[in-house]
Amino acid sequence: MISNPISNAVRFLSADAVQKAKSGHPGAPMGMADIANVLWRKYLKHNPLNPNWMNRDRFILSNGHGSMLLYSLLHLTGYKISMKDIMSFRQLHSITPGHPECDITPGVETTTGPLGQGLANGVGMAIAEKSLADEFNKPGLNIIDHRTFVFAGDGCLMEGISHEACSLAGTLSLSKLIVFYDMNNISIDGDTSLAFTENVYTRFKSYGWNVINNIDGHNIQQIDKSIKAAIREKNKPTLLCMKTKIGFGSPNKQGTASVHGAPLGDEELSLARQNLKWNFKPFVIPKEIYDKWDCKTKGSRLEKNWNQMFNSYKKKYPKQFSELQRRKKSRIKSSIPKILMNFKVDKDKSIATRKCSQMVLERIGEHVPELIGGSADLKDSNLAYWSKSLPFMAKSYSGKYLHYGVREFAMSAISNGISLYGGFRPYASTFLIFSEYAKNGIRMSSIMHQPVIYIFTHDSIGLGEDGPTHQAVEQMNSLRLIPKMSLWRPADLTETAVSWNMMLHKQDGPSSIVLSRQSLPQIHRTEQQKKNITRGGYIIFEPKNKLNGIIISTGSELYISINAAKELEKDKIFVRVVSMPCIETFLTQSKSYRNKVLTDTKNILAVEAGVGDCWDKFIGKDGDKVVMTTFGLSAPGDDVMSYFGFSSKNIISRMKKLINKNRKK
């Protein structure tokens, strides 16, 4: 068997680490080592001494189970990943976890593992490169000019998200996106012919991609030639179809499912060493091999040359230079809070909160040029744009409104890629019910601490006639369960403006803003109450006498709850109303503030048009809740809301019953 000793360093670092950990996936690293050898040593523009260099090429391992391939490459080329780290693969608190994680390992661009999402992340990064280059590059000073390379396997292309993302990439002519398809034809169940028989070449051609087929993924010359051809392509993304043997070099397991997700075993590893003439003990790499892999000098030179150009750019275009630096540091302009915390409100006008959100975007859009995003074919329903929004499209990359088409999952994963790239605040919008399509991408936003903004409209049974298929019931509750997610459900224009301010300033995870289809009245507040919106929960209505109970509510149910409290006051029942647009933010407040808002009382009634498990922590065992316990119905929105008990009349009745029940205890 002909083998390359430079590639073999990757093969055996990977296989030995999997063997030591007693778990992992040696097959893909062994099979893709030759491809990685050519790309990383000859073509990839990166600097191991500065993994965050702005103009580096982005590399994504979408088939993230092959993580040891990436760790081996990072170690060999000179990143801060030691041999000790390699030997600590999959161990507690190591920087070489089972799947790549971008927030703990230098040189890892995105967290991958859920197949196909890395590919969609790559589409997002390619979009970001096109947009930033269009906005900041000047004649003779192309400060943003690099490629996005993605390794993907059969599993990635089986996942539906690959269709969503790659179809869009073709439509947008993302010519600097190059995907290496590892055609080893093996999945966990066995040969891919069991479930995957489509013609990938024809499929990607139909997307509008440049496709180079039948490349021997173990032939250095063929790999090199194909990459050169991909780089020459100026109008289309490129798919390189690499035919490889999974577990290359393992005499008894290569080309079989048994090498996909389990250690080779000591005996088979020894045979592979003999087969590939790798005469070194585990975790021993000879100096001459290290020298051939080392990219520190080359990378430093590339960055130094770029820095000279960037300094020229700074002198010639100081305003643009400062703006780019602000964007890269994720700093929101100081004018934004002033605009959003002092939003003028027509108190006599009823407005759907989805429209309120658009009004906010209209005010801040020009002041937040880092905002980029769109909706899943629901532009005029979600209203996640403003009057000067322009489309991002193949013929013009200057726009920042993305027409995602009906592709919710890809939209969330692409948004993650844009966010990871830096310099942008991506947003994604659809109906709340269709957050289900996007859910794993949303979860990945949180795992990666990415401040993606999710705009979800048509938030409840209140949308009416479209019925239970479109009426969100359990979605708010499930989004609130995601760690690091902040979900805002504003009741009117004032709360919507403050919600946007809070989301824009959050940097450590995603936010969701949940908005109504139906119009809602504007609620009067004191200046202190406006400030208290930022606390996530605050007293919006306070009776004149000693409290008999508390109502907690959000969104479209808030004004109904306030009306109920006012009617109860006429019956000498004094009830406070607490608006809680963001539970997560409220729970971060001091205990004294939380106790002040939710005074110690058994009579706490939660009111929200969704599944209500999240309210149990506030109402306790003695409280009650007016929430959804079934799916909705098709009828006019007001009729549906009333039918399910979201009316002042029912809230009054439920509060009286609660008080009477607890009085008897």
Secondary structure, 3 states (H helix, E strand, C coil): CCCCHHHHHHHHHHHHHHHHHCCCCCHHHHHHHHHHHHHHHHHCCCCCCCCCCCCCCEEEECCHHHHHHHHHHHHHHCCCCCHHHHHCCCCCCCCCCCCCCCCCCCCCCCCCCCCCHHHHHHHHHHHHHHHHHHHHCECCECCCCCCEEEEEEHHHHHCHHHHHHHHHHHHCCCCCEEEEEEECCEECCEEHHHCCCCCHHHHHHHHCCEEEEEEECCCHHHHHHHHHHHHHCCCCCEEEEEECCCCCCCCCCCCCHHHCCCCCCHHHHHHHHHHHCCCCCCCCCCHHHHHHHCCHHHHHHHHHHHHHHHHHHHHHCHHHHHHHHHHHCCCCCCHHHHHHCCCCCCCCCCEEHHHHHHHHHHHHHHHCCCEEEEECCCHHHHCCCCCCCCECECCECCCCEEECCCCHHHHHHHHHHHHHHCCCEEEEEEEHHHHHHHHHHHHHHHHCCCCCEEEEECCCHHHCCCCCCCCCCCHHHHHHCCCCCEEECCCCHHHHHHHHHHHHHCCCCCEEEECCCCEECCCCCCHHHHHHHHHCCEEEECCCCCCCEEEEECHHHHHHHHHHHHHHHHCCCCEEEEECCCHHHHCCCCHHHHHHHCCCCCCEEEECCCCCHHHHHHHCCCCEEECCCCCCCCCCHHHHHHHCCCCHHHHHHHHHHHHHHHHCC
